Amino acid sequence: MSADWYEGLDEASKATVDAAIEKANANNKEWTFAAEKKEIEMLEAAGVTVTTPSDEALEEFKNRSQAVWDELMPEGSVAEMQTLADASRE
């Protein structure tokens, strides 16, 4: 969505757009989780072994990944990406 377009809206229209975005995001998350479940089932039915890492393994992966973010990503983008990621969890 264009920031210029959005900023040109009156408050009532912004509220309508904001509500539509919130609903669309919720629907997208629901669809994504359902699709993931179905895709895993299809992979397993095709004979693929699907491994789900433990919480400890995920935490280790997260920590090791974050340790190199500043080396791999353009300056300033880590904080911006983290802000966007945090907002998507709401």
GROMACS elastic network, one bead per residue, 0.5 to 0.9 nm:
[ bonds ]
;  ai    aj funct       b0    kb
    1     4     6  0.87585   500
    1     5     6  0.76359   500
    1     6     6  0.74405   500
    2     5     6  0.51702   500
    2     6     6  0.62407   500
    2     7     6  0.86031   500
    3     6     6  0.50476   500
    3     7     6  0.59793   500
    3     8     6  0.85069   500
    4     7     6  0.52279   500
    4     8     6  0.62893   500
    5     8     6  0.52070   500
    5     9     6  0.68708   500
    6     9     6  0.54431   500
    6    10     6  0.87558   500
    6    13     6  0.88087   500
    6    14     6  0.69198   500
    6    17     6  0.85142   500
    7    10     6  0.80137   500
    7    14     6  0.81963   500
    9    12     6  0.79874   500
    9    13     6  0.58224   500
    9    14     6  0.59514   500
   10    13     6  0.53944   500
   10    14     6  0.62187   500
   10    15     6  0.87333   500
   11    15     6  0.61405   500
   11    16     6  0.86615   500
   12    15     6  0.50823   500
   12    16     6  0.63402   500
   12    17     6  0.87485   500
   13    17     6  0.61974   500
   13    18     6  0.84864   500
   14    17     6  0.50681   500
   14    18     6  0.59464   500
   14    19     6  0.84984   500
   15    18     6  0.50035   500
   15    19     6  0.60885   500
   15    20     6  0.85477   500
   16    19     6  0.52119   500
   16    20     6  0.62151   500
   16    21     6  0.86592   500
   17    20     6  0.50570   500
   17    21     6  0.61348   500
   17    22     6  0.86008   500
   18    21     6  0.51013   500
   18    22     6  0.61709   500
   18    23     6  0.86466   500
   19    22     6  0.50687   500
   19    23     6  0.61809   500
   19    24     6  0.85364   500
   20    23     6  0.51159   500
   20    24     6  0.60204   500
   20    25     6  0.85104   500
   21    24     6  0.50088   500
   21    25     6  0.60082   500
   21    26     6  0.85333   500
   22    25     6  0.51970   500
   22    26     6  0.62535   500
   22    27     6  0.86757   500
   23    26     6  0.51537   500
   23    27     6  0.61658   500
   23    28     6  0.85275   500
   24    27     6  0.50761   500
   24    28     6  0.59961   500
   24    29     6  0.86058   500
   25    28     6  0.50005   500
   25    29     6  0.61935   500
   25    30     6  0.86253   500
   25    88     6  0.86566   500
   26    29     6  0.52200   500
   26    30     6  0.62658   500
   26    31     6  0.86460   500
   27    30     6  0.51043   500
   27    31     6  0.60998   500
   27    32     6  0.85034   500
   28    31     6  0.50804   500
   28    32     6  0.59798   500
   28    33     6  0.86348   500
   29    32     6  0.50337   500
   29    33     6  0.62321   500
   29    34     6  0.86180   500
   30    33     6  0.53991   500
   30    34     6  0.63007   500
   30    35     6  0.86212   500
   31    34     6  0.51443   500
   31    35     6  0.59835   500
   31    36     6  0.84870   500
   32    35     6  0.50958   500
   32    36     6  0.60490   500
   32    37     6  0.86372   500
   33    36     6  0.50984   500
   33    37     6  0.62909   500
   33    38     6  0.87304   500
   34    37     6  0.52049   500
   34    38     6  0.62897   500
   34    39     6  0.86106   500
   35    38     6  0.51066   500
   35    39     6  0.59789   500
   35    40     6  0.85370   500
   36    39     6  0.51005   500
   36    40     6  0.61510   500
   36    41     6  0.85857   500
   37    40     6  0.52835   500
   37    41     6  0.62774   500
   37    42     6  0.87169   500
   38    41     6  0.50544   500
   38    42     6  0.61737   500
   38    43     6  0.86534   500
   39    42     6  0.50134   500
   39    43     6  0.61664   500
   39    44     6  0.86088   500
   40    43     6  0.50627   500
   40    44     6  0.61549   500
   40    45     6  0.85068   500
   40    48     6  0.89453   500
   40    50     6  0.71871   500
   41    44     6  0.51496   500
   41    45     6  0.60674   500
   41    46     6  0.85998   500
   42    46     6  0.62079   500
   42    47     6  0.88024   500
   42    48     6  0.87402   500
   43    46     6  0.50686   500
   43    47     6  0.65396   500
   43    48     6  0.52789   500
   43    49     6  0.76686   500
   43    50     6  0.75484   500
   44    47     6  0.50733   500
   44    49     6  0.61060   500
   44    50     6  0.67326   500
   45    48     6  0.72690   500
   53    56     6  0.79670   500
   53    57     6  0.58191   500
   53    58     6  0.62762   500
   54    57     6  0.51333   500
   54    58     6  0.62458   500
   54    59     6  0.86020   500
   55    58     6  0.50959   500
   55    59     6  0.61386   500
   55    60     6  0.86499   500
   56    59     6  0.50900   500
   56    60     6  0.62238   500
   56    61     6  0.86405   500
   57    60     6  0.50764   500
   57    61     6  0.61502   500
   57    62     6  0.85420   500
   58    61     6  0.50427   500
   58    62     6  0.60616   500
   58    63     6  0.85811   500
   59    62     6  0.50057   500
   59    63     6  0.61250   500
   59    64     6  0.85870   500
   60    63     6  0.51363   500
   60    64     6  0.61040   500
   60    65     6  0.84281   500
   61    64     6  0.52374   500
   61    65     6  0.59608   500
   61    66     6  0.84764   500
   62    65     6  0.51721   500
   62    66     6  0.60520   500
   62    67     6  0.85544   500
   63    66     6  0.52286   500
   63    67     6  0.61858   500
   64    67     6  0.51773   500
   64    68     6  0.71096   500
   65    68     6  0.57617   500
   65    69     6  0.65872   500
   66    69     6  0.51311   500
   66    70     6  0.80535   500
   67    70     6  0.75661   500
   67    71     6  0.85411   500
   68    71     6  0.52553   500
   68    72     6  0.62853   500
   68    73     6  0.85448   500
   69    72     6  0.52320   500
   69    73     6  0.57489   500
   69    74     6  0.89376   500
   69    78     6  0.68053   500
   70    73     6  0.55762   500
   70    74     6  0.73394   500
   70    75     6  0.70268   500
   70    76     6  0.85965   500
   70    77     6  0.86082   500
   70    78     6  0.68727   500
   71    74     6  0.79579   500
   71    75     6  0.87237   500
   73    76     6  0.82789   500
   73    77     6  0.65149   500
   73    78     6  0.67867   500
   74    77     6  0.56380   500
   74    78     6  0.76686   500
   75    78     6  0.72853   500
   76    79     6  0.61008   500
   76    80     6  0.68427   500
   76    81     6  0.89861   500
   77    80     6  0.50480   500
   77    81     6  0.59174   500
   77    82     6  0.84420   500
   78    81     6  0.51463   500
   78    82     6  0.60758   500
   78    83     6  0.85982   500
   79    82     6  0.50620   500
   79    83     6  0.61511   500
   79    84     6  0.86731   500
   80    83     6  0.51766   500
   80    84     6  0.63390   500
   80    85     6  0.86622   500
   81    84     6  0.51328   500
   81    85     6  0.60772   500
   81    86     6  0.85598   500
   82    86     6  0.60201   500
   82    87     6  0.84895   500
   83    86     6  0.51883   500
   83    87     6  0.61770   500
   83    88     6  0.87007   500
   84    87     6  0.51129   500
   84    88     6  0.62606   500
   84    89     6  0.89602   500
   85    88     6  0.51731   500
   85    89     6  0.67100   500
   86    89     6  0.53963   500
   86    90     6  0.71178   500
   87    90     6  0.55525   500
